[in-house]
Amino acid sequence: MGLKIETKNLTPALAAEIAAICPFGAIEADGAKLSINAACKNCKLCVKKSNGVITWEDEEKPAVDKSKFVGVAVFGEVRYGKLLPVTLELLGKARELADQIAHPVYAVLIGENLKGAAEDALRHGADKAYCYDHEQLKYRTVVPFTACIKDFIDTVKPSSVLFGATNFGRSLAPRVAARCGAGLTADCTMLEMKENTDLVQIRPAFGGNIMARIVSPQARPQFCTVRYKTFDALPRSEELTGEVVNVTVTDAMLQSGTEVLSVAEKPKEVDISDADVIVACGRGFQKKEDLALAQELADLIGAQVACSRPLAESGWMDAKHQIGLSGRTVKPKLIITLGISGTVQFTAGMKASDFIVAINADPDASIFEVAHVGVVGDLYEVVPKLIEKIKEGRENV
């Protein structure tokens, strides 16, 4: 598809007139000739105003035969011999989506000594676990992993492929999608399946002002990434069913321009994504020192302290403690938000929490739309009283 120039009856004067239409300077006139340069934004303004001299032609793409692509696949990220929790969550969602169209669920595992992880995938919803097991795949290097997944796709032809939005998954997924000539929807917050096997990939767009529903009707497979704590994992089945398929890893798959010389384990850090109880702080706090009030409340109830984006950007808290689209997705049993207005960017990262308590002085704050319990009031007045009540309750036990 693209712009087409009709040169018949084109004069130098008309060419200059049409060139002046483009606000980006993408149309160049050379006498009675016109050309389009790299500045073109495909805005099609010239198509509307050139009186037929410049037209837009859509390239007809052959329709994809969707019947040849069957199954919902999940990239099973393995670390220290175990599947990451986000993989278990994706297997649960894949099972739900696949059951709607009577498709199987596949897990794709890459690494070394994968037997235990493969069986765990089968116990959490997969019908088949494809294992690319090789000692040279012990370390996660993106080029060989891309080659292995491309081999799986070429052989099995799944309809959809889901990746966890981990640091490695965010590097791997776009490479695989590019090799397949397909698009990728990142950080989906919801997934739905149509009867015709089109995967509806839902995520916030335009700064969180809308929820975009993205569909790729002419592309297979369909690729997306999903954050940890977005979906629920299925209960682990005590009965081991399904099939483990051990795939031969070829030398071509192992080719890489990167060599891992050694690996040093990072010190374990507290991840708010794993917290059962969270106290989240927002712009209702007037100065950094006042966060001690939230910390006191958190210590009393065994919670971790987190924040919204403005506090992380101001340097009041580390970005690793930020909740939202540009931070972490959390799913605690209880979250108490203090002085947080509740923008779409923030709520998208915590609305799946089991129980939400919101404290905000603005009765019209958006956070109250997702909260189970809302308290309208100044956090500087409400939180000290809450702390006092908790202490009194413990003294009376």
N, C-alpha and C positions, 0 to 999 in steps of 0.2 A: 504494500500500500504506500501511497505517497502523492506528491504534487506532480501534475503533468502540465506542461506548457504547450499551448497551441500557437505555433509560429505563423500560421497563415494570416495574412492581412496585418501582421505586426509591423508597425512603423517605429522609427527612432523616437518620435514624440510620444507615441503610445507606450513604448517600452519604458521610457523615463517616468511617465505618469504612473505606471503600475509599480515601478520600483519604489516610488515615493510612498506607496501605500503601507509598506512594511515598517512597523515601529522599531524593529530590531536590526534593520539594515541588512536583512538576509537575502533580498532580491537585488541582483546586480544587472544593470543595463549596459550593453555594449552595442551601440548602434541599434539595429532592429532585432537584437538578440537578448534574451533574458536567461539568467541562471540563478540557482538557489545555492547559497553557501551554508556553512556549518552553523551560522547563527540562527537558523530557522527553528522556531519553537512549535511548529505544527499547529499554530493557533487558527489557521484557515481564514484569517481576515482577508487575505488576497483572493481567496476563492469566492468570497462574498462580494468583493468590490471590483473585480477585474473584468466583469461582464463576459465571463466564459473563456477568457484567455488562459487563466490558470484554473485547473480543476483538480479534484481529489479523487483518486482511484483506490478502492479497497481491494486488496489482494484476496482472492478466494482461496481459503485454506481447505484442504480435504478434511472431511468430517472424521473424527477419531472413532474407531470401532470400540465402544466402551465394553462390549461383551468379552473382548480379549484381555481385559484388565480386571482381575478378581482378587479381592482380599484387602484387608486393612493391616498395614505393616507398622511396627513400632521399632525404632532403633533402640536396642537395649544397651544403654551405657553401663559398662561394668567397671567397678573400682574395687581393688583389693578382693577380687573374686566374687563380688556381690553386685546385684543390680541396684542402681541408684533408686531412691524412693520415687523420683519423678517418672521413671520407667514403669514402675508398678501402677502408678496413677494413669499413665497413658494406656497401659494394657487394659485397665478397667474401662476406660472410655472407648477404646477400640472395640472391645467386646460389645458394648452397648450399640455403637454405630454399625458394626458388622451384622449383628443380629437383626437389624432393621431391614437389611437387604439380602439376608441369607448368605453372607460371605464368611470366609474363614479369617482368623486373626493370626498374623505371623509376627514373630519376634526375630530381629536380626542382631546377633551377638558377634562381636569381633574382639579378639584378644587371645589370651593364653589360659589353658585349663578352665574351660567354660562349662564343664558338665554341671556343676552345682548351680550356676546362674541360669543355665538353660532349663533345668528342671524347675527352678523357681519361677521362670517365665510361664511354663506350662501350668503351674499351680495357681497363677494369677490371671488366667484368661486366654493364653495363647493356645492355638491348635497345633502349631508347628514352631519350633525354634531352630532357625538356620544358624549354624555355628561356623565362623571362620576362625579356626583355632590354629595358631602358629606362634612359635616362640618369638619371632620377629615382630609380632603384633602385640607384644606385652605392653609396650608404651603407646599411648594414644598419639599417633602421628597422622595428621589429617589427610595426606595424599593417599597412603595405602588404604585407609579406612574408606575414603571416597571410592577407590577402585573396587573394594569389596562390596560396598552397597550397590554400586552400579552393576556389578556382576549379578547380585541378587535380583535387582530390578529387571535386568535383561532376561534372566532365567525364569523367574516366577511371575513377573508382570502384575504387581499389586495395583489396586486402584488408587489407594491413598497411602502416604507414608508420613508418620508422625515422629517428630524429634522433641526431646526435652530441651527447653531453652536454657541449657547450662552454658558455661563459657565454651566448652568444646562443641556442644550441639549447635551453637550459633555460628561456629566456624565451619562445621561439617555440612549442615543442611543446605546452605546456599551453593556450595560447591557441587553437591549431588544434583540439586535442581538444575543448575546451569548445564551440567553434563547431559541431562535428560531433555534440555531445551524447554523447561517448564518454569513457572513462577513459584514463588514461595511467600506465604503469609506468616509473618513473625508475631510472636507473643499473642496468640489467640486466647481469648477469654472464654469463648464458647465454640462448640462444634456441633453441627447438625448434619444429618444425612438425608438426601432426597432419594426417592424410589429409583431414580435413574442412575444412582451411584455418585451424583455430584455432591461433593463435600462443601457444605456451607461453613466458611471460616469467618468467625465474627471477632472483631477487635475494635477498640476505640481508634478514631481517626480525627484529623484536624484538631489536634490539641485536646482530644477527649470530648469534643463538642458533639460528635455523632458516633453511633456504633455502626461500623461498616460491615456489610454482609458480602463477603467476597466469594465468588464462584468461578471455577475454571472449567466451563463446559466443553472446551475443545482441547484440553490438555490432560494427559495421563502419563505418569501418576500425578496426583495432587499432593503438594508438599506444604507442611506447616510446622511451626514450633510452638510449644506450649510451656508455660512456666510451672515450676514446682508449686504445689498446693492449689492448683486450679481445679483439678478433678479428684475424685475419690478412688482409691485402689479397692479392688475386690478382696473379700476375705480369702486368706490362703486356703486352698483346697487340700485336704489331707490325702485325697485320692489323686495319684499321679496319672494323668491321661495325656494324650497327644503324642507328638513324635518329635524327636531330636534329629535334625538332618545335618550331618557333618559334611561341610563343603570343602573340596580340595582348594587350597590356597596356592596359586601359581606364582612364579617368579615375577611375572608382569604386575601382579597385584601388589607386590612388596616393594616395587621401585619407588624411591623417594629421594628428594634432594636434601632431606634432613636426617641427621644421625643423632640419636639420643645417647650422650656419653654417660650421664648419671642422673639420678632423680633424688631430690631431697624433699622429704615430707614437710609441709608447712605446719607450723604450730596450730593446733585446733582452736578455732575461734567460735564464739557464741553466734549462732545464726538465728536471727529473729524468725526466720521461716519455720523453725522447728519449735518455737515457743508455744506452750499451751495457754499462757496468760500474758497479755501485753497491755502496757500503759503507753498510749501514743500521745505525743505532745505536738501542739500546733502554734499558730501565730498569736493565740490568746495569751501566751507567756510574754511578759514585757521585757525581761532581760534573762540572759543566760543563767545567772545565779539562781533564778527562781525554779529552774529545772530540778533543783534539790527536792522541791515539794513533790514532783512526780516520782522521783527516785524513792522517797520515803514511802509513798503509797505502794510502789512496786515491791519494795522490800517486805512490806507487811503481807502482801498477798502472793508472794513468790512469783512475781511477774518480771518480764524484761521490758526495758524502756525503749521506745521507738519514737519516730518523729515523721512529720510530713515534709515535703520537699523544701519549703522556705527555711526551715530550721537547719536542714542539711546544707543548703546553699549559703547560709549565713555563717556556717562554721560552728554552730552551737552543738551539733552532734555529728558523729561520723556518718558518711553516706551509706555505710553498711547497715545502719539502723533506720534507713528511710523506707517507708511503705509507699507503694504506688507503682504506676506504669514505669517510671524511671528509677524505681527502687526495687524492693522485694515484695513478693506476693506472700501473704500470710493467711493462715486459716486456724487461729487459736480457738480454744474452747470459750475463752472470754477475752474481749478487748474493750478497754475503757479509753475513749478519746477525750482529750482535754484541750479545749480551745481550738478545735479543728473544724473548719467550715464544711468540708466534705465535697471537694471538687470531684469530678468524674475520674481524674487521674489518681486521686487517693483512694476513693471507694472501690475502684476496679481492683486494687491490690488487697482489699480486706473484707469485701462484702460477703464472702463465703464463710466468715467466722460464725461459730455456733451461737454466740450471744454477744451483742454489741450494746454497750452503754455509752451514750454521748453526753458530754457536759459542755454547753456553749451558751454564751450570753445572748446570742441572736436567735430569737424564736423561729426565724425563717431560714436558718442555716440548713443547707442541703444534707448535712450529716444525719439529721433527724428522719430523713426519708428511708434510710437503711437501718437505723438504730431500732433495737427491740425495746430499749428504755432510754428516754431522753430527759435530761435535766436542764431546764432553762435557768441559767444563773452564772454569775462571775466565778470562774474556777478558783480565784483567790479566796472566795468565801465558801464555796462548796467543798473543795478538796480537803481543807483542814477539818471541816466537820465530818467528812467521810472517814478521814484518818482517825479522828477522835472516837467515832462510833465503833470502828473496827477494834481499836484498843480496848474500849469498854467491854465489848463483846467477849474478848479473849480473857479479860480479867474475871468475868463472871462465869467462865466455863469451869 
